[in-house]
Amino acid sequence: MTDKLININQPPMKMPVQLTERAAKQIAKVMLEEGMNEHDNGVRVGVRGGGCSGLQYNLEFVDGPNEMDFGEEQFGVNVIVDPFSAAHLKGTIIDYVETIMDAGFKFENPHATRTCGCGSSFSP
């Protein structure tokens, strides 16, 4: 007999964020430049208080997930999201865009009611 409780009526939660292939390639490139390995390390996608609109997007390299984190390999990159951030990022697509003026990660968050001009913060 197992000591884990399983709710058979509720499917496991889907990974809250999805990287585009272009974003994953850029993350893998930067990880390599920083001396990291995309198989042993990962990118933590999160939100924290701050920015012009209340919450600010955050990307950072980590060794691996914590116990309660969501984790999934996407295009060869380990993507990790903490439970607090997952609630604010559900359905978010992260792309990497390059224009004549700028280059960077673009977050398409369906739950953002307001965003700042630079696109790095939002209001839920």
C-alpha positions in Angstrom: 0.0 0.0 0.0 1.3 3.4 -0.9 1.4 6.4 1.4 0.8 8.9 -1.4 -2.7 10.3 -2.1 -3.6 10.4 -5.8 -6.7 12.3 -7.0 -7.7 10.2 -10.0 -10.4 12.8 -10.9 -7.9 15.6 -11.5 -5.3 15.3 -14.2 -1.8 16.6 -13.5 -1.3 20.3 -14.2 0.2 21.2 -17.6 3.5 23.1 -17.7 2.5 26.8 -17.2 5.0 28.2 -19.8 6.1 27.2 -23.2 9.3 28.2 -24.9 9.5 28.7 -28.7 12.3 26.9 -30.4 14.0 30.2 -31.0 13.9 31.1 -27.3 15.2 27.7 -26.3 18.1 28.0 -28.8 19.0 31.4 -27.3 18.9 30.1 -23.8 21.0 27.1 -24.7 23.5 29.4 -26.4 23.8 31.7 -23.3 24.1 28.7 -21.0 27.0 27.4 -23.0 28.7 30.8 -22.9 28.2 30.8 -19.1 29.9 27.3 -18.8 26.6 25.5 -18.1 25.2 22.4 -19.6 21.5 22.4 -20.7 21.2 18.8 -19.6 22.5 19.4 -16.0 21.2 23.0 -15.5 18.0 24.7 -16.3 16.3 28.1 -16.7 14.0 29.1 -13.9 11.1 31.2 -15.3 9.3 33.3 -12.6 7.7 36.5 -11.5 8.5 38.7 -8.6 7.2 42.0 -7.2 8.4 45.1 -9.0 8.6 46.8 -12.3 6.2 49.5 -13.6 3.1 47.3 -13.5 3.4 45.3 -10.3 5.0 42.0 -11.2 8.2 41.5 -13.1 9.3 38.6 -15.3 12.5 36.8 -14.2 14.7 34.3 -16.0 17.7 32.8 -14.2 19.9 29.8 -14.6 19.7 27.1 -11.8 21.1 23.7 -11.1 17.8 22.0 -10.9 14.2 22.2 -9.6 13.1 22.4 -6.0 10.7 19.8 -4.7 7.4 21.6 -5.6 8.5 23.1 -8.9 7.2 22.3 -12.3 9.8 21.1 -14.7 9.9 20.0 -18.3 12.4 19.7 -21.1 11.5 21.9 -24.0 13.6 21.9 -27.2 16.6 20.5 -25.2 16.4 23.1 -22.3 15.2 22.2 -18.8 12.4 24.8 -17.9 11.6 25.2 -14.2 8.7 27.2 -12.7 7.9 27.6 -9.0 4.2 27.2 -7.9 3.7 31.0 -7.1 4.9 32.0 -10.6 3.0 29.2 -12.3 -0.3 30.8 -11.2 0.6 34.1 -12.9 2.2 32.5 -16.0 -0.3 29.8 -17.0 -0.5 29.8 -20.8 2.5 32.1 -21.3 4.6 31.7 -24.4 8.2 32.9 -24.3 9.9 33.8 -27.6 13.2 35.4 -28.5 12.9 38.3 -30.9 15.5 40.4 -32.7 14.8 43.7 -34.3 16.9 46.5 -35.7 16.6 48.4 -32.3 16.7 45.6 -29.8 16.8 41.9 -29.0 15.4 39.9 -26.1 12.8 37.6 -24.7 9.2 38.4 -25.2 6.5 37.1 -22.9 3.0 36.6 -24.3 1.0 36.2 -21.1 -2.8 35.7 -21.6 -3.5 36.8 -18.0 -1.7 40.2 -18.1 -4.3 42.9 -17.8 -1.7 45.7 -18.2 2.0 45.7 -19.3 4.7 48.3 -19.2 6.3 49.8 -22.3 9.4 47.6 -22.2 7.4 44.4 -21.7 9.3 43.2 -18.6 6.5 43.7 -16.1 2.7 43.2 -16.0 -0.4 43.4 -13.8 -2.4 40.2 -13.3 
